[in-house]
């Protein structure tokens, strides 16, 4: 029986570094009911422009993550949402895209319903970067799924001899599972309750959900445990939520069961405020000019951006 190769040592090192970054720098989000409509509008704008410009999936997911975190920690007037969403997209492009594909001011304005000045984008960009303490190279579920995709199915998953690389049927099933996992992943963007699931776990659950949609394949395999670092017991409930479209609403410990042990949100794959840390409540909404005196007035006035940092600590709602 032929098996596809497992992770190389180089890939293992990358995955380990990504998981460390995921745990250290990723922020939890806590949507207020009033923010959900704004979030949906921002997501649709980012999605449509990423599709039109053929941006990478990782760009789209990073831009929406930046928007989610910034939205839930600031008051953003509806008239400024478009500017904030496009700025988050621009920042994501600077991280994930090649230089020629990073949108210019002219292109950003072609995406918007009204033209903005360069100083407007810089002011919001500095506000976002300042809030994230300049740590925006953060892995998303799309980042992890790119690594898991090559291992989503292997010949050891099939008992039938006709499912092999030689017959071509294996390649067909592999492509179907891969495509389905990407569809599940993109479907999570519109579900706010998925925003606090660790990206590495969410990506693994998307692979599992895609395998469930294919007959004669188990939802998980020993090799996927090695590749992702997750047992199926840790993936099961997120996978079920993806397949059936609903997260459990009882207690956090029921989300990912573990024999004889209660699990906290961080253990079950959720991000918590205490796990990632939070910015100081005393931080004001002023913006740093980063040494560019030509934009001092714009960058240091909250009235210019129209965006106010929420300094009152908000309770993270239970899922």
N, C-alpha and C positions, 0 to 999 in steps of 0.2 A: 504494500500500500504506500502510495506516494504522499508525503506531507509537505505543505509549504513551509518555508523556513520560519522559525520563531524570531523574536526581536533580536537584533544584533546588540552587541555591547554598547555601540554608539547610540542606537535607538533607546536603549534602556537608560542611558545617562541623560538623554534629552527628556524622556518622560519623567524621570525623577526630578529634573530641574523645573519642568513645567508644573508638576504637582506641588513642589515647594513654593513656587511663585503663586500658584492658585491659593494655597493656604495662607500665605503671608500678605498678599496685596489685594485680594479680591474683597470688595465691599458688599455687605448685605443690602438689600433694597426693601423698602417698606411702603408700598403704595397706599396713598389715601384715596378714598372713593372719588374725590374730585379730580384726581390726577389721571384716572384711567382713560378718560376720553382724550386728554392731551397726549398720553402715551400712545394710544392707538393711532392718532394722527401722525405723530412723529415716526412711528414704526413704518407706517405706509409710505411716508415720504422717503425714508432711507431705503426701504425695500425697492421702491420703484426706480430710484436713481441707480442703485446697485445693479439692478437688472438691465437698465438701459445702457449703462456704461460697462457692463460685463465685469464688474468688480468681483473680487474673490469672495467666497462665502465667509471666510474669516474676517474680511473687512466689514461685511454687513453685520455679523454677530458682535464684533468689537464696538462698532458705532452704536448699536442698540444698547449694549451694556453700558457704555459711557453715558448715553442719554438717560437710561433707567436710574443710574446712581445719582447723576446730577439733578434729575427731575425730583427725586424723592428727598433731596437734601436742600432744595432751593424753591423759592416761590418764583415761578416763571409765568409771566402774563401770556395769555394766548397769542397776543400779537408778536411775541418774541420767540415763540416755540419753533417756528420755521428756521430762524437764525440759529438757535441753539442746536437743532437737529442737524442742520447742514454743517455747523462747526464740528460736531461730533463725528460726522461722516468724513470731513476733511482730515481730522486728526487720525481717524482709523486708517485712512488711505496712506497717510505719512508713515504709518507703522507697517502696513500689510502690502501695499502696492509698490510697483517700480516707479521711479521718479517721473517718467513721462506720463503716467496715469494719475498722478496726484492732481486733483482739480484746481485750476487757477481761479482767481477772483471772478473773471468773466464767466467761467463755467459754473461756479457756485451760484452766481446771480441768474444764470439761465435756468437753474433748478428751482429758483425761488419765485414767488408771486410778485415780489417787488425788489428793486436793486438795493443792495447795502454797500456801505463804504468799507474800504479795507480796514479802517479803524474799528468798525463794528465787529468784524470777524475776529480781529486781534484781541479786542476786549473780552469777548466770550471765550476765545481760545485760552487766554491767560487765566481767566476765571476757572475754567475746567481743569487746566494743568495745575493751578495752585491748589484746588480742592483735592486732587489726586496726588499731591506732592510730587508731581511729575512722573509718577509711576503708572503709565498707561500701556506699557507692553505687557499686557495681562492675557493669559490664555483663556480662550472661550471653549465652549463645547465643540465648536467647529474645528478648533486647533487640535483637540484630542481625537476627534473623529477622523481627521486626516491620517492620524497615526494608526487608529484601529481599523480603518477601512480595508487595508491590505490583508487583514487577518479575520475578516468577518465570517468567512466560511473556509473550511479546508476539507480535503477528501476524506479525512477521518470521520466527518459528520455523517457519511452515507454508508449504508450497508450494501447498497445495490452496486454491482460491478459496472453497470452502464453509466453511472455517474462518475466520470473520470475526466481528467484533462484530455486524454486521448480521444474521447468521444465528442468532446465539445459541449456536452450537457453541463458539466461542472462550471465552465466559464459562463454559461447562460444563467445558471442559478446564482453564481457569484455576483454577476452584474445586477441581477434583480434585487438581491439582498442589499448590495451596496447602495443602489438607487433608493430603495425603500428607507434605509437608515437615514439618508440625507433628507428625504421627505419628512420623516418623523422629526428630525432635528429642526428643520425650518418651521414646522408646525408648532414647536415650543415657543417661538418668538412671540406669538400672540397670547400666550398663557402666562399671565403675571405670576401665578403660583409656582411656575417652574424656575423663576428667576433666582431663587435662593438654593436651588439644587447645585451641588458642586459640578462644574463643567465636565470633569473627568468621569463622574458617575453618570451624568446625563448622557454623555456620548456613548458610554457603555450600554445604557438602557436603550438607546436608539438602535444599536446593533441587535440587542436582544429582541426588541419589538419587531424589527425587520425579519429576524429569523422565525419569529412566531407566525408571521404571515406566509411563510413558505412551508408547504407540507413536507413531512418526513425529515425535518430538522429539529433537533432539540433547541430550546430557547437559549441554552448556554453550553459551553464546552470547557474542558480543562485547559485547553490552550488559550481560550479567551481570558480565563482567570490569570494565567501567566502574563499575557499581553497587557491586560488592563489593571491587574492588581486587585480586582474585585471578585469575590465569590458571588454565586448566583443569588444567595440569600440577601446580599446587599443591593442587588440590581432589581430583584423581583418586583417590588412595589412601584418603583418608578416606571418599569417596563409596563406593568399593568395599567398604570395611569395613562401612559402614552397610547396603549392599544384601545382602552375603553374611554379615554378622554376625561377621567375624573380622578383627582387625588383623594386619598382617605382624609376624613375630617375629624377623626376621633382624637387620639393623643399622639404627640410626636413619636413616642417610642414604638407605636404600631406601624410607623411608616416603613421601616426596614427591620423586621423581626430578628432577634438574635437569641439563641437558646439560653435560658436561665439568666438573662441580663437585660436591664433596662438601658435604652440608648438615648443619649441627648441629641439635640438637633445637629451638632457638629459631627457626632459619631455616625448619625444616620445619613450623612451626606448633605445636610443643610448648612448654610453659612449662618453664623450667629455674630452679633455685634461684639461679643467678648472674644470670639476667635480671631477676628480680623482687626480688632481695634477700631477706634473712631476718631475723627478729628475733634479738636478741642471745642467745647461748647462756647468758649469765649471768643472764638475766631470771628472776626467781622467780615463784611462782604466787600472790603476794599480789595483792589487788584494791584498786583505788582507790575511795574512797567518793564521789568527785566532789562533795565538800562537804556531803554529807548525813550529819550526825552520828548520826541515828537508826538508820543502818544500818552504822555503823563496825565493830561487832563482826562482823556477818555478812559484810561485804564484804572484811574483811582476814584472814579465817581460811580456809585451804584445807580445814580439817576440815569447815567448814560446807557448802562446795560439794561436797566429796568428789571434786574434780577436781584433778589435778596436771599442771602444765606439764611436758612432756618436754624436758629440757634437753640430753640427749645428741643430738648431730647424727645424723640418720638418712640413710642412703644412698637416693637416689631410684632405684628400680628401673627398668631399661630395659623398654620395651614389647615 
